Amino acid sequence: MAKVLVIDIGTSSVRSAIVDPSATVQSVVQETVLPQSPESGQVELDAVRLGNAALTTAAQVLESVGSVDAVGIANQRASTVVWNRHTGQPIGPALGWQDLRTVINCLILQSEGLRLAPNASATKIQWLLDTFDPDRSQSDDLLFGTIDTWVIWLLSKGASHITDLSNAAVTGLLDGSGTAWDERALEILKIPISIMPTIVDSSGSLATASALPGAPTITAIAGDQQASMIGQGCTTPGIAKITFGTGGMLDMVTGTTAPPSALRSEAGTFPIAAWQRHGNATWGLEAIMLSSGSCVEWLRDDLGLIESSADSALVAAECTSSDGVVFVPALLGLGTPRWDFGARGLLLGLTRGSGRPQIVRAVLEGIAQRGRDLVDAAEEDSGISLPSLRIDGGMSANPIFVQALANALDRPIELSRELEATTLGAGLLAGIELGWWSSVEELHQSWNPRARVEPEGDEATRAVVREQFIEARSRAEKTIPDLSSVSF
């Protein structure tokens, strides 16, 4: 049977695995590579260690399974590496996508007509160059890449300096066509165009992984959320997924018409490049929840109400309702739809009878209500009604949360067989070049959920719960007015 090796570089780990035409992930080898936070708001990555982990885990998988027919790459998006093309050494730390050290730069650049978010790559590149090559004297020797570009450069032994459209689109540096680098933005940021990678298709014969045994061809590149979307069969309009990890990301396809702008919409979603094949781009939108699984970690690590994340389901099951306790998961502010960075988490409705089960259940239900926020925004911006929702990520294993999500959305929830669908999606995307499918769109046929969860209870009760959450959310807004006034 044909096999694809997938190298999946996430925020906290690197894993390699095999994906076959039956849409099965197997032979997983994983290595933890955690980011560092030297100061508040700063997130740094060790690019050399990430690259070594990618090469090592891939080699271990190949040692156990033998040769493969192709390689697929999935990666955390917007994280930024600048390195010397001759020595292969980064000029400074890689800056993680969550790094916020360039917030002031982003605000200053708005006066020059550039609206850039600090989580995009653009100002991260600027900071690295300003810090380690301020006079740009090293420009001819340097290369920039998001993590996919860096890993492919290593896999190809420096022969390929490329990125796909799904990753290029989150740099903040595409021009009005949405498929080429914006020379004006590069000039303002003093980023030499010579350091930028070539933008290629997401699926095709893209590069040769000559650093691996057998030198297999790299046939797929995808940002993590796009890979997860593909892995859950969300490849045609009208189907959406949310990945509930540390945060929550809703992604859906909108079609082949390029968005009129890369800016955030009124409803709080962002346009994304879903993938590109044969030079033809497919577009989508993304809605973002800044805190989801991190709220469960807060219950565990900071409040000590649960011993493990899995315990949240057991403790919440000790009561049948939160008894009026409402939680707003805004520990890092509110993303879609409000994008209020000054909003903060809120716990309302406490009484003397409120105990550990009610609080834990309220947290899970609050995250579910934020899931409803993302779906509402996606439907408003796309004009597409979503009859159901597909989910993956760590929280998809929590039955109390999944039921609360179905209730909040008032529609069925379908659960991914793969807890993390990113690896699967990159493998399926790579398989297209091998003839497994004729197109990315055809991949919707691969969807085979492990379960489908229907809403419970009466519609009127669910509506009251929703109204209570919306009221609580409004109280959480503008907790820190100075931060609430910041907009990207």
C-alpha positions in Angstrom: 0.0 0.0 0.0 1.2 3.5 -0.8 2.5 5.5 2.1 3.0 9.2 2.9 5.4 10.4 5.6 4.0 13.5 7.3 6.2 15.8 9.4 3.9 18.0 11.6 5.6 20.8 13.4 3.3 22.1 16.1 3.6 24.8 18.8 4.8 22.4 21.5 6.0 19.3 19.7 7.2 17.8 16.4 5.8 14.5 15.2 6.3 12.3 12.2 3.8 9.7 11.1 2.6 7.6 8.2 -0.7 8.3 6.4 -2.2 5.8 3.9 -5.1 6.0 1.4 -7.5 4.6 4.0 -7.1 7.9 5.9 -5.3 6.2 8.8 -2.5 7.7 10.8 0.1 5.2 12.2 3.7 4.8 13.2 3.7 8.1 15.1 7.0 9.3 16.6 6.8 12.5 18.6 9.3 14.8 20.3 8.4 17.6 22.7 9.9 21.0 21.7 8.5 23.7 23.9 8.7 27.4 23.2 10.4 29.7 25.6 9.1 33.0 27.1 12.0 35.1 28.2 9.7 38.1 29.0 6.0 38.7 29.2 4.5 38.7 25.7 7.6 37.2 24.1 7.6 33.7 22.6 10.8 32.3 21.2 11.5 29.0 19.4 14.8 27.1 19.0 14.7 26.7 15.2 17.7 24.4 15.2 16.1 22.1 17.7 12.8 22.1 15.7 14.7 21.2 12.6 16.7 18.5 14.2 13.5 17.0 15.7 11.8 17.0 12.3 14.8 15.2 10.7 15.2 12.7 13.7 11.5 11.8 14.0 11.2 11.4 10.3 14.2 9.1 10.1 12.8 7.0 13.0 9.5 6.5 11.2 11.3 5.6 8.0 13.5 3.1 9.8 10.4 1.3 11.1 8.3 1.3 7.9 10.9 1.5 5.1 10.5 3.7 2.0 7.6 6.1 1.4 6.0 7.5 -1.7 5.9 11.1 -0.7 6.3 13.6 2.1 3.7 16.1 3.5 4.5 19.1 5.8 2.1 20.6 8.3 3.3 23.5 10.5 2.4 26.1 13.0 1.8 29.3 11.0 3.5 32.7 11.1 6.3 31.7 13.4 9.4 33.3 11.9 13.0 32.2 11.2 15.8 34.2 9.6 19.0 32.3 8.8 22.3 32.5 7.0 22.0 30.5 3.7 25.7 29.5 3.8 26.0 28.4 7.5 22.4 27.3 8.0 22.4 29.1 11.4 19.6 31.4 12.5 20.7 35.0 13.1 18.6 35.1 16.3 15.8 33.3 18.0 12.8 32.2 16.0 9.8 34.2 17.0 6.7 32.2 17.7 3.3 33.2 16.2 2.1 34.2 19.7 5.0 36.6 20.2 3.7 40.2 20.8 7.0 42.2 21.1 6.1 44.1 17.9 2.8 45.5 19.0 4.1 49.1 19.1 5.6 48.6 15.6 2.3 47.5 14.3 0.6 50.6 15.7 3.2 52.9 14.3 3.0 51.3 10.8 -0.8 52.0 10.7 0.2 55.7 10.1 2.0 54.5 7.0 -1.0 52.7 5.7 0.1 49.2 6.8 -2.4 47.3 8.9 -0.4 44.4 10.4 -1.1 42.2 13.3 1.7 41.3 15.7 1.0 37.6 15.3 1.8 37.9 11.5 5.3 37.3 10.3 5.9 40.8 8.8 7.0 42.7 11.9 8.7 39.7 13.3 11.0 39.7 10.2 11.5 43.4 10.6 12.5 43.0 14.3 15.0 40.2 13.6 16.6 42.3 10.9 16.6 45.5 12.9 18.1 43.7 15.9 20.7 41.4 14.2 21.4 43.1 10.8 20.4 46.8 11.3 22.2 48.1 8.3 21.1 45.2 6.1 24.7 44.4 5.3 24.0 40.7 5.5 21.0 40.8 3.1 22.6 38.7 0.4 23.4 35.9 2.9 20.0 35.7 4.7 16.8 33.8 4.1 13.4 34.2 5.8 10.9 31.4 6.3 7.9 30.3 8.3 8.5 26.9 9.9 7.5 25.0 6.7 10.1 26.9 4.7 12.8 26.3 7.3 12.1 22.6 7.6 11.9 22.1 3.8 15.2 24.0 3.4 16.8 21.5 5.8 15.1 18.5 4.2 16.3 19.5 0.8 19.8 20.3 2.0 19.4 23.9 1.1 18.2 23.3 -2.5 14.6 24.6 -1.9 13.6 27.9 -0.4 9.8 27.8 -0.8 6.5 28.2 1.0 2.9 27.5 0.0 0.1 30.0 -0.2 -1.6 28.9 3.0 1.5 29.9 4.9 2.5 32.9 2.8 -1.0 34.4 3.5 -0.4 34.7 7.2 2.9 36.6 6.9 0.9 39.9 6.2 3.1 40.4 3.2 1.0 39.4 0.2 0.0 42.1 -2.3 -3.5 42.9 -3.6 -3.6 39.8 -5.8 -3.2 37.6 -2.7 -0.6 35.4 -4.4 2.6 37.5 -4.6 4.8 39.4 -2.2 3.9 43.1 -1.6 7.0 45.0 -2.7 5.7 48.3 -1.1 5.2 46.6 2.3 8.7 45.0 2.1 10.2 48.4 1.3 8.5 50.1 4.2 9.7 47.4 6.6 13.2 47.3 5.0 12.9 43.6 4.2 14.9 42.7 1.1 12.8 40.7 -1.3 15.8 38.5 -1.9 15.3 36.8 1.5 11.7 35.9 0.7 10.8 32.3 -0.3 9.2 31.4 -3.6 5.4 30.8 -3.2 4.4 27.4 -4.6 1.3 25.2 -4.7 0.1 23.5 -1.5 0.0 20.2 -3.5 2.2 19.0 -6.3 5.8 17.9 -6.9 7.3 20.7 -4.7 10.8 19.7 -3.5 13.1 16.7 -2.9 13.7 15.6 0.7 17.3 14.6 -0.1 18.2 14.6 3.6 15.9 11.5 4.1 16.6 7.9 3.1 15.4 7.4 -0.4 15.1 11.2 -1.1 11.3 11.1 -1.4 9.4 14.0 -3.0 7.6 16.6 -0.9 4.1 16.8 -2.4 2.2 18.8 0.2 2.6 21.9 2.4 -0.1 23.3 4.6 -0.5 25.5 7.6 -1.8 23.6 10.6 -5.4 24.9 10.6 -5.7 24.4 6.8 -4.3 20.8 7.2 -6.8 20.2 10.0 -9.6 21.5 7.8 -8.6 19.1 5.0 -8.2 16.2 7.5 -11.8 16.7 8.5 -13.1 16.8 5.0 -14.0 20.5 5.1 -13.0 21.0 1.5 -16.2 22.5 0.0 -18.3 25.4 1.1 -20.9 24.7 3.8 -18.7 22.6 6.0 -16.7 24.0 8.9 -14.5 22.7 11.7 -13.2 24.1 15.0 -10.0 22.8 16.5 -10.2 23.2 20.2 -6.6 23.3 21.5 -5.0 26.0 23.7 -7.2 28.3 21.7 -10.0 27.6 19.2 -9.9 28.0 15.4 -12.9 27.8 13.1 -12.0 27.3 9.5 -14.2 26.9 6.4 -13.9 27.1 2.6 -15.6 30.0 0.8 -14.6 29.3 -2.8 -12.2 30.2 -5.5 -13.0 34.0 -5.5 -10.2 35.9 -3.8 -11.3 38.1 -0.8 -11.4 41.8 -1.5 -9.2 42.5 1.5 -6.9 40.7 3.9 -8.3 42.7 6.8 -10.6 41.5 9.5 -14.3 41.7 8.7 -17.0 43.4 10.7 -18.1 40.1 12.1 -14.6 39.4 13.3 -13.3 36.7 10.9 -10.2 36.8 8.7 -9.9 35.6 5.1 -7.4 32.8 4.6 -5.8 31.0 1.7 -7.1 27.4 2.2 -4.7 25.8 -0.4 -3.4 26.3 -3.9 -3.1 23.6 -6.7 -2.0 24.1 -10.3 -1.7 27.8 -9.6 -5.4 28.1 -8.6 -6.2 29.2 -5.1 -9.1 28.2 -2.9 -10.0 30.7 -0.2 -11.7 30.5 3.2 -12.3 32.3 6.4 -11.1 31.8 10.0 -12.6 32.8 13.3 -10.5 32.7 16.4 -11.1 32.0 20.1 -8.0 33.1 22.2 -8.7 30.9 25.2 -10.3 27.4 25.2 -8.1 24.5 26.4 -6.0 27.1 28.3 -9.1 27.7 30.6 -9.0 24.0 31.5 -5.3 24.3 32.2 -6.2 27.3 34.5 -8.6 25.1 36.4 -5.8 22.5 36.8 -2.6 24.4 37.3 -3.7 27.7 38.9 -6.9 26.9 40.8 -6.2 23.2 41.6 -9.8 22.3 41.0 -8.9 19.3 38.8 -5.8 17.0 38.8 -5.7 16.6 35.0 -7.5 18.0 32.0 -9.4 14.8 31.6 -10.8 15.2 35.1 -12.8 18.2 34.0 -15.4 15.9 32.4 -15.6 13.7 35.5 -16.0 16.7 37.9 -18.5 18.5 35.7 -20.5 15.3 35.5 -21.1 15.5 39.3 -23.8 18.1 38.6 -26.5 18.3 35.9 -26.2 22.0 35.4 -24.0 24.9 36.5 -26.9 26.2 38.6 -26.7 29.7 37.0 -22.9 30.0 37.1 -21.6 31.6 33.9 -18.0 31.7 32.7 -16.6 33.9 30.0 -13.3 32.5 28.6 -11.5 35.7 28.0 -8.2 35.0 29.9 -6.3 36.6 27.0 -9.0 38.9 25.7 -11.8 38.2 23.2 -11.1 37.2 19.6 -13.9 36.8 17.2 -16.4 38.6 17.1 -15.3 41.5 19.3 -11.5 41.4 19.2 -11.2 43.1 22.5 -7.7 42.6 23.8 -8.7 44.3 27.1 -11.5 41.9 27.9 -10.9 39.5 30.7 -12.3 36.3 32.1 -15.4 36.5 34.1 -17.2 34.1 36.5 -20.8 35.2 37.4 -23.7 33.9 39.3 -21.9 32.4 42.2 -23.9 31.4 45.3 -23.1 29.7 48.6 -24.2 26.5 46.9 -21.7 26.9 44.0 -19.1 24.2 44.3 -16.3 22.7 42.3 -18.6 20.8 39.9 -20.6 23.9 39.0 -17.5 26.0 38.3 -15.9 23.3 36.2 -19.1 22.8 34.2 -19.5 26.5 33.8 -16.0 26.8 32.3 -16.7 24.0 29.8 -20.1 25.6 28.9 -18.5 29.0 28.5 -16.0 27.6 26.0 -18.9 26.0 24.1 -20.7 29.3 24.0 -17.6 30.9 22.5 -17.7 28.2 19.9 -21.2 29.5 19.0 -19.7 33.0 18.7 -17.3 31.7 16.0 -20.0 29.8 14.1 -22.3 32.9 14.1 -19.5 35.1 12.8 -18.6 32.6 10.1 -22.2 32.3 8.9 -22.6 36.1 8.9 -19.4 36.8 6.9 -19.8 33.9 4.4 -23.5 34.0 4.0 -23.4 30.2 4.3 -25.5 28.3 6.8 -23.7 25.5 8.6 -26.0 22.5 9.4 -23.4 20.9 11.6 -19.9 21.4 12.9 -16.8 19.1 12.9 -14.3 19.3 15.7 -10.9 18.0 16.7 -8.3 18.9 19.3 -7.8 17.9 22.9 -11.2 19.1 24.0 -13.0 17.0 21.5 -12.3 14.0 23.8 -14.4 15.7 26.6 -18.0 14.4 26.4 -19.4 17.1 28.7 -17.9 19.8 26.6 -19.0 18.3 23.3 -22.6 18.0 24.5 -22.5 21.6 25.8 -21.2 22.6 22.3 -24.0 20.8 20.5 -26.5 22.5 22.9 -24.9 26.0 22.4 -24.9 25.6 18.6 -28.4 23.9 18.5 -27.0 21.6 15.8 -25.1 18.3 15.6 -21.4 18.0 16.4 -19.3 15.5 14.4 -16.1 14.2 16.1 -12.9 13.6 14.2 -11.5 10.1 14.4 -8.0 11.7 14.8 -7.8 13.8 17.9 -5.4 16.0 16.0 -6.5 16.1 12.3 -3.5 18.1 11.2 -1.3 15.2 10.4 -4.0 13.4 8.6 -4.8 16.4 6.5 -1.2 16.9 5.4 -1.1 13.2 4.4 -4.3 13.3 2.4 -3.1 16.5 0.7 0.2 14.8 -0.3 -1.8 11.8 -1.6 -3.4 13.8 -4.3 -0.2 14.0 -6.2 0.1 10.2 -5.9 -3.4 9.8 -7.5 -5.3 8.8 -4.3 -7.8 11.5 -5.3 -8.3 13.7 -8.3 -8.7 17.0 -6.3 -8.6 18.5 -2.9 -12.4 19.0 -3.0 -12.9 15.3 -3.4 -11.3 14.8 0.0 -14.7 15.5 1.7 -15.5 11.9 0.9 -12.8 10.8 3.3 -14.7 12.1 6.3 -15.7 9.3 8.7 -16.6 10.8 12.1 -16.1 8.6 15.2 -19.4 10.0 16.7 -22.2 12.4 16.1 -23.6 14.3 19.1 -27.1 15.9 18.9 -28.4 18.8 21.0 -30.2 17.8 24.2 -33.0 19.6 26.1 -35.6 22.0 24.9 -34.8 24.9 22.6 -36.3 27.5 25.0 -33.8 26.5 27.7 -30.9 26.6 25.4 -32.0 30.1 24.2 -32.0 31.4 27.9 -28.5 30.0 28.5 -27.3 31.7 25.4 -28.8 35.1 26.5 -27.2 34.7 29.9 -23.8 34.2 28.2 -24.1 37.1 25.9 -24.9 39.4 28.9 -21.9 38.0 30.8 -19.7 38.5 27.7 -20.7 42.1 27.5 -19.6 42.6 31.1 -16.2 41.1 30.4 -15.5 43.6 27.6 -13.3 46.6 28.1 -12.0 45.4 31.5 -8.7 47.1 30.6 -9.8 50.1 28.4 -6.3 50.9 27.1 -5.9 47.5 25.7 -9.5 47.4 24.4 -8.7 50.5 22.3 -5.9 48.7 20.4 -7.0 47.4 17.1 -5.1 45.4 14.4 
